[in-house]
Amino acid sequence: MTKYGSADSDDQEWGDSVAWKRAESSSKIKKSGFASRIFTITVGVEKVVFAAHEAYLSQSPVFKKMCNGKFEESQTLQINLPDDDPTVIKVVLQYLYAGDFSDIDVTDPKNNAMEIVANTTGDAQWYEMIEVLPDIYITADKYAIQDLKTVVIDKITSCIDIGAQPYSFLIMAKKVYTAIPDSDTEFRSYFRGSAYDLLVLTEGRDKMRSDVRVCFDECIYGGGTMATDIADVLCVFYKKYSNSDENSSWETLVDLD
C-alpha cells in the first residue's frame, strides 16, 4: 500500500511486530492465565457457547470491565453477546489467546477458546477470510482491542489485490465505514492510501478506470465519511498528475480532522 505518495515497505513489518508483541504478551499470560476464572460466553441468536479465561479476556478493556467490575457477568461468570457473530467472536478469542489468527472456519464456529489455542497454525483460507475480516475489524473496535485492528488491516492488505479485486476492496471498505466512528484514523488512513493506489493502477486501463470511477462516484453520492475520504483522494490524485511535483500533494491526506 502506498502511503503519502511513496511506497511504505514497513507495512508488513509493522503488522508482524504487532502480532509478535501480542503473542509475547499472551505467552506471559499463559503462565498464570489458565488458573484464572473461566467465563461462559454465549454468542448470537444461535447461542453458540464458548469458554474463556478471565486473564485472556481482560486484554480487552470492555471484557475486563465485565469480568472485574460490579457487573452481573463478574458474579455469574456468564457473558451474553446476542448481537455478535459466533465466527467473529471465535477469531477474537483466538487472537486474545494466541496473539494472532491464521484460519477462519465460517461453517463451524462451535470450538471453545481452549480448542482454538491448538489451531493457530496452517495456511489461512483467504477466500473465507475476505468475507469475515471487515466484521472482525468492527468487533475489535467494539471491544477496544486496538492491536487486533492493526493485524486485521495487515491481513486485509495481504488478502486483497486491489488491482484485481477493486470491487471487493470497495465493498469491504464500505462495510467498515458504516460501523466505525469518524475518529478511527487507522482504517481511514489505510483506505485512503489503498484508494490512491487503485487510481494509480487504473491509469492506462480505460475500462477498469471507468468502472472504478463509477464505483467511487456511487460511494460519494452515498455521503458520509467514506465519501469525504474518496473526494480527498480524487483531488490529490488529479492534482498530482497535473503537477510536476509528485511529493507535495499526498501530504494533504495525513490529517484526518
C-alpha positions in Angstrom: 0.0 0.0 0.0 1.3 3.5 -0.8 1.2 6.0 2.0 1.6 9.7 1.4 2.8 9.4 -2.1 5.6 6.9 -1.5 5.8 3.1 -1.1 5.9 2.1 2.5 8.0 -1.0 2.9 7.3 -1.1 6.6 3.6 -2.0 6.4 4.2 -5.8 6.7 6.9 -5.4 9.3 4.6 -3.2 11.4 1.8 -5.7 11.3 4.1 -8.6 12.1 5.6 -6.7 15.0 2.1 -6.1 16.5 1.3 -9.8 16.2 4.7 -10.7 17.7 4.2 -8.4 20.7 0.7 -9.7 21.3 2.0 -13.3 21.0 4.7 -12.5 23.6 2.1 -10.9 25.9 -0.2 -14.0 25.5 2.7 -16.2 26.3 3.3 -14.4 29.5 -0.4 -14.6 30.4 -0.3 -18.3 29.8 1.9 -18.9 32.8 -0.9 -17.9 35.1 -3.8 -17.4 32.8 -5.2 -20.9 32.9 -5.5 -20.5 36.7 -7.9 -17.6 36.3 -11.7 -17.9 36.3 -13.4 -19.4 33.3 -16.3 -17.4 31.8 -19.0 -18.9 29.6 -19.7 -16.7 26.6 -23.0 -17.2 24.7 -22.9 -15.6 21.3 -25.5 -14.7 18.6 -29.0 -15.8 18.0 -27.7 -19.3 17.6 -26.5 -19.1 21.3 -23.1 -20.7 20.5 -21.2 -21.2 23.7 -17.5 -20.5 24.2 -15.4 -20.8 27.3 -12.5 -18.4 28.0 -10.2 -17.5 30.9 -10.6 -14.1 32.6 -6.9 -13.3 32.2 -7.2 -13.6 28.4 -10.5 -11.8 28.2 -9.1 -8.9 30.2 -6.8 -7.9 27.4 -9.9 -6.2 26.0 -10.8 -3.2 28.2 -14.5 -3.9 27.6 -14.3 -7.6 28.6 -12.1 -6.6 31.5 -14.9 -4.4 32.9 -17.3 -7.2 32.6 -15.0 -9.6 34.4 -13.7 -7.4 37.1 -16.4 -4.7 37.6 -19.6 -4.6 39.5 -21.5 -6.2 36.7 -23.6 -9.3 36.7 -21.2 -11.1 34.5 -18.5 -10.9 37.2 -20.7 -12.7 39.6 -22.3 -15.3 37.3 -19.2 -15.9 35.1 -21.5 -15.7 32.1 -21.2 -13.2 29.3 -24.0 -12.9 26.7 -23.3 -11.4 23.3 -26.5 -11.7 21.4 -25.7 -9.2 18.7 -22.3 -10.7 17.8 -21.4 -13.3 15.2 -20.0 -16.6 16.6 -17.5 -16.9 13.8 -16.1 -13.5 14.6 -16.0 -14.0 18.3 -14.2 -17.2 17.8 -11.4 -15.3 15.9 -11.3 -12.6 18.6 -10.8 -15.3 21.3 -8.1 -17.0 19.2 -6.3 -13.7 19.0 -6.6 -13.0 22.7 -5.2 -16.4 23.4 -2.5 -16.8 20.7 -1.7 -13.2 19.7 -2.7 -13.8 16.1 -5.2 -15.7 14.0 -4.5 -17.7 10.9 -7.6 -19.6 10.0 -11.3 -18.8 9.9 -13.9 -21.6 9.9 -17.1 -20.0 8.8 -19.1 -23.2 8.9 -18.5 -24.5 12.4 -17.7 -21.8 15.0 -18.5 -24.0 18.0 -15.0 -24.7 19.2 -14.3 -23.1 22.5 -11.4 -20.9 23.3 -9.2 -23.7 24.7 -9.6 -25.6 21.5 -8.7 -22.5 19.5 -5.3 -22.3 21.1 -4.3 -25.5 19.4 -5.5 -24.3 16.0 -3.2 -21.4 15.2 -1.0 -22.9 12.5 -1.5 -23.6 8.9 -2.3 -21.6 5.8 -5.1 -19.1 6.1 -8.2 -19.7 4.0 -8.1 -16.3 2.3 -11.3 -16.8 0.3 -13.1 -17.2 3.6 -11.2 -14.5 5.4 -12.1 -11.7 3.0 -15.7 -12.2 3.8 -15.2 -12.0 7.6 -12.2 -9.6 8.0 -14.4 -6.5 8.0 -16.6 -7.9 10.8 -13.5 -8.8 12.8 -12.2 -5.2 12.5 -15.6 -3.8 13.5 -15.8 -6.2 16.5 -12.2 -5.4 17.5 -13.2 -1.7 17.6 -16.4 -2.6 19.6 -14.3 -4.3 22.3 -11.4 -1.9 22.1 -8.8 -4.4 21.0 -6.6 -1.9 19.2 -3.8 -4.3 18.3 -6.2 -6.7 16.6 -7.4 -3.9 14.4 -3.9 -3.3 13.2 -3.4 -7.0 12.5 -6.7 -7.2 10.6 -5.7 -4.3 8.3 -2.4 -6.1 7.7 -4.4 -9.3 6.7 -6.8 -7.3 4.5 -3.7 -5.9 2.7 -2.4 -9.4 2.2 -5.9 -10.8 1.1 -7.0 -8.2 -1.4 -5.1 -7.4 -4.6 -6.8 -4.1 -5.2 -5.8 -4.0 -8.8 -7.5 -7.4 -9.5 -10.3 -7.0 -6.9 -11.3 -3.4 -6.8 -14.9 -4.1 -6.1 -14.2 -6.5 -3.2 -12.0 -3.7 -1.8 -14.7 -1.1 -2.0 -17.5 -3.3 -0.7 -15.3 -4.3 2.2 -14.4 -0.7 3.0 -18.0 0.5 2.8 -19.0 -2.2 5.3 -16.4 -1.0 7.8 -17.1 2.7 7.2 -20.8 2.2 8.1 -19.8 0.8 11.6 -16.6 2.7 12.7 -16.5 6.2 14.2 -15.1 9.1 12.2 -12.2 9.2 14.7 -10.9 5.8 13.5 -7.9 7.2 11.7 -6.2 3.8 11.3 -8.7 2.3 8.9 -9.3 5.6 7.2 -5.6 6.1 6.5 -5.4 2.5 5.1 -8.4 3.1 2.9 -7.2 6.5 1.6 -3.7 5.1 0.7 -5.2 2.0 -1.0 -7.8 4.0 -2.9 -5.0 6.2 -4.2 -3.0 3.1 -5.2 -6.1 1.9 -7.1 -6.3 5.1 -9.0 -2.7 4.8 -10.0 -3.1 1.2 -11.1 -6.1 2.0 -13.3 -4.1 4.6 -15.3 -3.9 3.4 -18.9 -6.5 0.7 -18.3 -9.5 2.6 -19.7 -12.3 0.0 -19.0 -11.1 -0.7 -15.4 -10.5 3.0 -14.8 -14.1 3.9 -15.9 -15.6 1.1 -13.8 -13.6 2.2 -10.7 -14.6 5.8 -11.1 -18.2 4.8 -11.4 -17.9 2.9 -8.1 -16.2 5.9 -6.5 -19.0 8.1 -7.7 -21.6 5.8 -6.2 -19.8 5.9 -2.9 -19.6 9.7 -3.0 -23.3 10.0 -3.7 -23.9 7.9 -0.6 -22.4 10.6 1.5 -20.7 10.2 4.9 -17.1 9.9 5.9 -16.2 7.4 3.1 -17.4 9.9 0.5 -15.3 12.7 2.1 -12.2 10.5 2.0 -12.8 9.4 -1.6 -13.2 13.0 -2.7 -10.0 14.0 -0.9 -8.1 11.1 -2.6 -9.5 12.1 -6.0 -8.5 15.7 -5.5 -4.9 14.7 -4.5 -4.7 12.2 -7.4 -5.7 14.7 -10.0 -3.5 17.4 -8.5 -0.5 15.1 -8.6 -1.0 14.0 -12.2 -1.4 17.6 -13.3 1.6 18.8 -11.3 5.3 18.0 -11.9 5.9 17.9 -8.1 5.0 14.3 -7.2 5.8 14.5 -3.5 3.9 17.5 -2.2 0.2 16.7 -2.9 -0.3 13.5 -0.9 0.7 15.2 2.3 -2.8 16.6 2.5 -4.0 13.1 3.3 -2.1 13.0 6.6 -4.5 14.9 8.8 -7.9 13.4 9.3 -9.6 16.1 11.4 
